[in-house]
Amino acid sequence: MKQQHNIFFRKPATNPYRIFFLLILILGGIWLIRQVDQGKINRPFTPTPTPTRVAYSYALEGDAQFEAGKLDAAITAYQEATRVDPNNAEVWAKLARIQTYSSVLLTTDEQQRDRLQEALDSINKAVELAPDDSTVHAIRAFVLDWNANATLFGEKEAAAYLLEAEQEAVRAIQLDNQNALALAFYAEILVDEQKWNQAEQYVLQALEIDDQLMDVHRVYAYVLESFAQYNQAIQEYDKALEISPNLTFLYLRAGANYRRLAFSSPNDENRKQLYESSLEYFAKAARLNKKLGIQDPVPYLSISKTYSQEGEYFIAARNVQKALEIDPANADIYGQLGIVFFKSRNYEGSIPALKCAIRGCTAEESCEGRGGCGPNDVPAEVTGLELSPNTVVYYYTYGSVLAALSRPQENYCDEAMDVMAEVKAMFSGDRDIMGIVQAGEAICRSLEEE
C-alpha cells in the first residue's frame, strides 16, 4: 500500500538566503554587545552623568532670586544662563539690570565701580546680539546712567556716560514708543541732566502704559525726590515695594526720604515721628536680610546715620560695629565708625578707626579700630581707601584729630601733615576742606615753635 501524502502540511524547503540573513543579524548582535561592554556605545535610556539645564531654567531661577531680594544669587543664576546660552540677548540684558541694582548695596567705591562695569559689559553683549531690541537699549540706557557717577569715574567720563545714556534711551523709544521701561529710564536720565519737567512728563507716560513695573514706580519716586516732594516719593517707593516686597534697596530709599523730612522738620514731635519711621524702614531691610540669610551691612549703616543725625552717637556707633561684624575687612565702615566717634567727641577712639580706613591695618589692629572685638567679631586685615570725594572726610578728620591731640611729649604731627598734604594736593580748590586743612597745619606749626 502506498504511503499517503499529507495533503494539509508541506515540509518546508531550506532557503540559503534566509540562512545568510540570519547569520548577518547574529554577527551584528554580537558586535553591538561587545561595543556596549567596551563602553564605545551607550546603553539606550541611560541617563547622562550630569543632566544639562537649559538657559531658560537658570533665567527663571534668576528672576525668582531677584524677587526674593537675593541679588547676588540672582546674578549667579543669570551668569550660568549666559554660559549655557551665550547668544541670548534677553538673558544678558536681565543680568545687566540686576548687576546695576545690586551696586547700590555695595559700600566702597571700588566695589561699586567693578559691579557697574560688569553690568556695562553684560548689556554691551546684549546690544551686540539684539541691536534692534527696544528693551535691550532701554536697559543699556539705565546701566550707562548709573555709570555716569563723577565720584566713581571722574567728571569727564561721567559726562560721556550720561550723554550716551540719553542717546540709548531715545533709540529705545524710537524702536517702541510704548515701552514703559524705556520711558521710565529716560525720565531718570533727564533728572540727572537736571531736566526735571521733562522727566516728570516721561515717567507719567510710563505709568499710564504700565503701572505694574517696580522700575517705573522707583523712577517716579526719584523724580519726586528731585522736586523735594519726599512724602509723595515715599508713596511711590511703597508702591514699588507692593510689587517687589523683598528688595531691600527700596526700603533703604524710603527710609532715607523719611530721614530727609525729619532733618528739615521745625516741629520736635513731628521730627521724632519721622525719624522713627525712617528707622522702621531700615529695620525692615535688616530683618528681611536676616530672614533671607543675606549678610549685608548697609541697613545697619543707614540706622547708624539716622541715630547720628539725632545726636544718639552711642547707638549709632553700635550699629556701625554691627556692620563690621558682617564685613570686618571693609575700610569704608571703619571710616564711618571713626566719624561717629569723632562726632561723639571720642577723639582718641576715632584715631585707630580712621587709620584703618585710610592707611589700612593688621588683623590685630582692626580690633582696636572697631573699639574692641566682641564675641561675634572676627579680626581682619584691612586695606586702606584711596583719597576721593567720597573718602576725603576720613582723611581730613584723621589729620585734624592727630593735629589736635598732638603735644610736645606725644606728637602726631608728622602723620597729620602727611595726610593734610595729600588732601591739599587733590582738593586745593575746595574752600571748606582747605579751611580744615589749614587749621590742622596751624596747630602743628605752633608745636614746632614751642
C-alpha positions in Angstrom: 0.0 0.0 0.0 1.4 3.3 -1.0 2.1 5.8 1.8 -0.4 8.7 1.7 0.9 12.2 1.3 -0.1 14.7 4.0 -2.4 17.0 2.0 -2.6 19.7 4.7 1.1 20.3 5.5 4.1 20.5 3.4 7.7 20.0 4.6 9.5 23.3 4.3 12.3 23.6 1.9 15.7 25.0 3.1 16.3 28.6 1.8 20.0 29.6 1.7 19.2 33.4 1.5 17.3 33.3 4.7 20.1 31.4 6.5 22.6 34.1 5.3 20.4 36.9 6.5 20.1 35.3 10.0 23.8 34.9 10.2 24.3 38.6 9.5 21.8 39.5 12.3 23.6 37.2 14.7 27.1 38.6 13.9 25.7 42.2 14.1 24.2 41.5 17.5 27.5 40.0 18.8 29.3 43.2 17.6 26.8 45.5 19.2 27.1 43.7 22.6 30.9 43.9 22.5 30.7 47.7 21.7 28.4 48.3 24.7 30.5 46.3 27.0 33.6 48.2 26.0 31.8 51.5 26.6 32.0 52.6 23.0 28.2 52.8 22.7 25.9 53.9 25.5 23.0 51.8 26.5 19.6 53.1 25.4 17.7 55.1 28.1 20.8 55.5 30.2 20.7 59.0 31.9 23.6 61.4 31.2 26.0 61.6 34.1 25.3 65.4 34.6 21.9 66.5 33.2 22.2 69.8 31.3 20.0 72.7 32.4 18.7 75.0 29.7 19.3 78.7 29.9 15.6 79.3 30.5 15.7 77.3 33.7 18.6 79.4 35.0 16.8 82.6 34.0 13.7 81.5 35.9 15.9 80.9 38.9 17.5 84.3 38.5 14.1 86.0 38.4 13.0 84.2 41.5 16.1 85.1 43.4 15.8 88.7 42.4 12.2 88.9 43.6 13.3 87.2 46.8 15.8 90.0 47.3 18.8 87.7 46.8 20.6 89.8 44.2 24.0 88.0 44.4 22.2 84.7 43.9 20.2 86.1 41.0 23.5 87.3 39.4 25.0 83.9 39.7 21.9 82.2 38.1 21.9 84.6 35.2 25.7 84.1 34.7 25.0 80.4 34.4 22.3 81.1 31.9 24.7 83.1 29.8 27.2 80.3 30.0 24.7 77.8 28.7 23.2 80.1 26.1 25.8 82.9 25.3 23.8 84.2 22.4 20.6 85.0 24.3 20.3 88.8 24.4 17.4 88.9 26.8 19.4 86.9 29.4 22.4 89.3 29.1 20.1 92.3 29.4 18.4 90.9 32.6 21.8 90.1 34.1 22.9 93.7 33.4 19.8 95.2 35.1 20.3 93.1 38.3 24.0 93.8 38.4 23.2 97.6 38.2 20.7 97.4 41.0 23.0 95.4 43.2 25.7 98.1 43.1 23.6 100.2 45.5 24.2 97.6 48.2 28.0 97.8 47.9 29.8 100.1 50.3 33.1 101.0 48.7 33.9 103.0 45.5 35.9 100.1 44.2 33.2 97.5 44.7 30.6 99.8 43.0 32.9 100.6 40.1 33.6 97.0 39.4 29.9 96.0 39.6 28.7 98.8 37.3 31.4 98.0 34.8 30.4 94.3 34.9 26.8 95.5 34.1 28.1 97.5 31.2 29.9 94.6 29.8 26.8 92.5 30.0 24.5 95.0 28.4 27.0 95.6 25.6 26.9 91.9 24.8 23.1 92.1 24.7 23.1 95.0 22.3 25.6 93.2 20.1 23.2 90.2 19.9 20.0 92.2 19.5 20.8 95.7 18.0 17.1 96.5 17.3 15.5 95.4 20.6 13.9 98.3 22.4 14.1 96.8 25.9 17.8 95.9 25.4 18.5 99.6 24.5 16.4 100.8 27.4 18.4 98.7 29.9 21.7 99.9 28.4 20.5 103.5 28.9 19.8 102.6 32.6 23.2 101.0 33.0 25.0 103.9 31.4 23.1 106.4 33.6 24.2 104.6 36.8 27.8 104.6 35.5 27.5 108.3 35.0 28.8 108.9 38.5 31.5 111.5 38.7 32.7 110.3 42.2 33.3 106.9 40.8 34.6 107.6 37.3 35.5 111.3 37.2 33.7 114.3 35.7 34.7 113.7 32.1 33.9 110.0 31.9 30.6 110.5 33.8 29.5 113.2 31.3 30.3 110.9 28.4 28.3 108.1 30.0 25.3 110.4 30.6 25.3 111.6 27.0 25.5 108.1 25.7 22.7 107.0 28.1 20.4 109.7 26.7 21.1 108.5 23.1 20.4 104.9 24.1 17.1 105.9 25.7 16.0 107.9 22.6 16.9 104.9 20.5 14.8 102.6 22.7 11.8 104.9 22.4 12.2 105.2 18.6 12.1 101.4 18.4 9.0 101.2 20.6 7.3 104.4 21.9 5.0 102.3 24.1 7.9 100.7 26.0 7.2 101.8 29.6 10.7 100.7 30.8 12.3 102.9 28.1 10.2 105.9 29.0 11.0 105.5 32.8 14.7 105.1 32.3 14.7 108.1 30.0 13.0 110.1 32.8 15.7 109.0 35.2 18.4 110.2 32.8 16.6 113.6 32.4 16.6 114.1 36.2 20.4 113.5 36.2 20.6 116.1 33.4 18.5 118.5 35.6 15.6 118.5 33.1 13.0 117.9 35.8 9.8 118.9 34.0 10.6 116.7 31.0 11.5 113.8 33.4 8.1 114.1 35.0 6.3 114.0 31.6 8.1 110.9 30.5 7.6 109.0 33.8 3.9 109.8 33.8 3.6 108.4 30.3 5.4 105.2 31.6 2.9 104.9 34.4 -0.1 105.3 32.0 1.3 102.4 29.9 2.2 100.0 32.7 1.8 100.8 36.4 2.8 97.3 37.4 6.5 97.7 36.9 8.7 98.1 40.0 11.2 100.1 37.9 8.6 102.7 36.9 7.5 103.4 40.4 11.1 103.6 41.6 11.9 106.1 38.9 8.8 108.2 39.7 9.9 108.3 43.3 13.4 109.5 42.1 11.7 112.2 40.0 9.6 113.3 43.0 12.8 113.5 45.2 14.2 115.9 42.6 11.3 118.2 43.3 11.8 117.7 47.1 8.4 116.0 47.3 9.6 113.5 49.8 6.2 112.4 51.1 5.0 111.6 47.6 8.3 109.8 46.8 7.8 107.6 49.8 4.3 106.7 48.5 5.9 105.6 45.2 8.6 103.6 46.9 5.7 101.9 48.8 4.0 101.1 45.5 7.3 99.6 44.2 7.5 97.5 47.4 4.0 96.2 46.8 5.3 94.8 43.5 8.7 93.7 44.8 8.5 93.4 48.6 11.8 91.8 49.1 14.1 94.4 47.6 16.0 96.0 50.5 17.3 98.9 48.5 13.7 100.2 48.1 13.2 100.1 51.9 16.5 102.0 52.2 15.4 104.7 49.8 12.1 105.2 51.6 13.8 105.3 54.9 16.3 108.0 53.6 13.3 110.1 52.5 11.8 109.9 56.0 15.2 111.0 57.4 15.3 113.9 55.0 11.9 115.0 56.1 12.9 114.7 59.7 16.0 116.8 59.2 14.0 119.7 57.8 11.0 119.5 60.2 10.7 122.5 62.5 8.4 120.6 64.9 10.2 118.5 67.5 7.4 115.9 67.9 6.9 115.6 64.2 10.7 115.3 63.7 10.8 112.5 66.2 8.0 110.6 64.5 9.7 110.9 61.1 13.0 109.6 62.5 11.1 106.7 63.9 9.5 106.0 60.5 13.0 106.2 59.0 14.4 103.7 61.5 11.4 101.4 60.9 12.1 101.1 57.2 15.8 100.5 57.8 14.9 97.8 60.4 12.6 96.2 57.9 15.5 95.9 55.5 17.7 94.4 58.2 15.0 91.9 59.2 14.4 90.9 55.6 18.1 90.3 55.1 18.2 88.1 58.2 15.2 86.2 57.0 16.8 85.6 53.6 20.2 84.7 55.1 21.8 87.7 53.5 24.8 89.2 55.2 24.5 92.9 54.3 25.9 95.8 56.4 24.1 98.6 54.6 20.8 98.6 56.7 22.8 98.9 59.9 24.8 101.8 58.4 21.6 103.5 57.5 20.3 103.0 61.0 23.6 104.5 62.4 23.3 107.6 60.1 19.8 108.2 61.4 20.8 107.9 65.1 23.8 110.1 64.4 21.6 112.7 62.8 19.5 112.7 66.0 22.7 113.0 68.1 22.4 109.5 69.5 26.0 108.6 69.0 26.3 105.6 71.3 23.6 103.6 69.5 24.9 105.0 66.2 28.4 103.5 66.9 26.8 100.2 68.0 25.1 99.8 64.6 28.4 100.6 62.7 30.1 97.9 64.9 27.3 95.5 63.9 28.0 96.3 60.3 31.7 95.5 61.0 30.7 92.1 62.4 29.3 91.3 59.0 32.1 92.9 56.9 35.2 93.2 59.1 37.6 94.0 56.3 35.6 96.9 54.9 37.7 100.0 55.2 34.8 102.4 54.5 32.9 101.1 57.5 35.9 101.8 59.7 35.8 105.3 58.3 32.1 105.7 59.2 32.8 104.4 62.7 35.7 106.9 63.1 33.3 109.8 62.1 30.7 108.7 64.7 33.4 108.5 67.3 34.6 112.0 66.3 31.1 113.5 66.5 30.6 111.9 69.9 33.9 113.6 71.0 35.6 110.3 71.4 38.7 111.7 69.6 41.1 109.0 70.9 38.8 106.3 69.7 38.4 107.8 66.3 42.1 107.6 65.5 42.5 103.8 65.2 39.2 103.6 63.3 40.2 106.3 60.8 43.7 104.9 60.5 42.2 101.5 59.4 40.1 103.4 56.9 42.8 105.4 55.1 46.1 103.6 55.9 44.8 100.1 56.4 45.6 98.0 59.5 46.6 94.5 60.6 44.1 92.0 61.9 45.1 92.7 65.4 44.9 96.5 64.9 41.4 96.1 63.3 40.0 95.1 66.7 41.3 98.4 68.2 39.9 100.2 65.2 36.4 99.0 65.9 36.6 99.8 69.6 37.5 96.3 70.7 36.5 92.9 69.3 33.5 91.2 70.9 32.4 87.5 70.7 30.9 88.0 67.3 33.9 89.9 65.8 36.5 88.4 63.5 39.9 90.2 63.3 40.6 91.0 59.7 43.4 92.7 57.8 42.1 96.0 56.2 43.3 97.7 53.1 43.1 101.5 53.2 40.9 103.6 50.9 42.3 105.8 48.2 41.7 109.5 48.6 38.5 110.5 46.6 35.5 112.8 47.0 33.8 110.0 49.0 36.7 109.3 51.3 38.2 112.8 51.8 36.1 113.3 55.0 38.0 110.4 56.6 41.3 111.9 55.5 40.9 115.4 56.8 39.1 114.2 60.0 42.0 111.9 60.7 44.6 114.6 60.1 42.7 117.1 62.2 42.4 114.8 65.2 46.0 113.8 65.0 47.0 117.5 65.0 44.5 118.5 67.8 45.7 115.7 70.1 49.4 116.4 69.5 51.5 117.5 72.4 55.3 118.1 72.7 55.6 114.9 74.6 53.2 112.9 72.3 53.4 114.4 68.8 51.4 113.0 65.9 52.1 115.9 63.6 54.4 114.1 61.1 51.5 111.8 60.1 49.0 114.7 60.4 51.0 116.8 58.0 51.4 114.0 55.5 47.7 113.4 55.4 46.9 117.1 55.1 49.4 117.4 52.2 47.6 114.6 50.3 44.2 116.4 50.8 45.7 119.7 49.8 47.1 118.3 46.6 43.7 117.0 45.4 41.2 119.5 47.0 43.0 122.8 46.9 40.0 124.4 45.2 37.6 123.4 47.9 37.4 126.3 50.4 35.7 124.4 53.2 38.1 121.5 53.1 41.1 123.8 52.8 39.9 125.7 55.9 40.0 122.4 57.9 43.4 121.6 56.5 44.9 125.0 57.3 43.6 124.8 60.9 45.4 121.4 61.4 48.6 122.7 59.8 48.5 125.8 62.1 48.3 123.6 65.2 51.3 121.6 64.1 53.3 124.7 63.2 52.6 126.1 66.6 54.0 123.0 68.2 57.2 123.3 66.2 57.7 126.8 67.6 57.5 125.7 71.2 
